[in-house]
Amino acid sequence: MLTERCRALMASAHAFHQEFERQLTERLGPGDVAAARAVLDAIAARSESRDGLERALPPLA
């Protein structure tokens, strides 16, 4: 069960993240932010593989 302090910290972190993403989008544009998110999602997905063998990215084709 989450405490009130935990809820307040989560709300603060969420507000920070929203403002950070807004500023990043303003500076880079929505297309670049979406591309960066896709790359980071791909990296995170590879690092979560069960055997760890997928952690190295394949060469660019």
C-alpha positions as CSV (number, residue, x, y, z in Angstrom):
1,M,0.0,0.0,0.0
2,L,1.3,3.4,-1.0
3,T,1.7,6.0,1.8
4,E,0.7,9.6,1.3
5,R,4.4,10.6,1.2
6,C,5.0,8.1,-1.6
7,R,2.0,9.4,-3.5
8,A,3.3,12.9,-3.2
9,L,6.7,11.9,-4.4
10,M,5.3,10.0,-7.4
11,A,3.1,13.0,-8.3
12,S,6.2,15.3,-8.1
13,A,8.2,12.9,-10.3
14,H,5.4,12.7,-12.8
15,A,5.1,16.5,-13.0
16,F,8.9,16.8,-13.4
17,H,8.8,14.2,-16.2
18,Q,5.9,16.0,-18.0
19,E,7.7,19.3,-17.9
20,F,11.0,17.8,-19.0
21,E,9.3,16.1,-22.0
22,R,7.5,19.3,-22.9
23,Q,10.7,21.3,-22.9
24,L,12.5,18.6,-24.9
25,T,9.7,18.5,-27.5
26,E,9.8,22.3,-27.7
27,R,13.5,22.2,-28.3
28,L,13.9,19.2,-30.6
29,G,10.4,18.8,-32.1
30,P,8.0,15.9,-31.7
31,G,9.5,13.8,-34.5
32,D,13.0,13.8,-32.9
33,V,11.6,13.1,-29.5
34,A,9.5,10.2,-30.8
35,A,12.6,8.8,-32.6
36,A,14.7,9.0,-29.4
37,R,12.0,7.3,-27.4
38,A,11.9,4.5,-30.0
39,V,15.6,4.0,-29.8
40,L,15.6,4.0,-26.0
41,D,12.7,1.5,-25.9
42,A,14.6,-0.8,-28.2
43,I,17.7,-0.6,-26.0
44,A,15.7,-1.2,-22.9
45,A,13.9,-4.2,-24.5
46,R,17.2,-5.8,-25.5
47,S,18.7,-5.3,-22.0
48,E,15.8,-7.1,-20.5
49,S,16.4,-10.4,-22.4
50,R,16.5,-13.5,-20.2
51,D,19.7,-14.9,-21.5
52,G,21.5,-11.5,-21.9
53,L,22.7,-12.5,-25.4
54,E,20.6,-9.8,-27.0
55,R,22.4,-7.0,-25.2
56,A,24.8,-6.3,-28.1
57,L,23.2,-4.5,-31.0
58,P,23.6,-6.1,-34.4
59,P,25.7,-4.2,-37.0
60,L,23.8,-1.7,-39.1
61,A,22.6,-3.1,-42.4
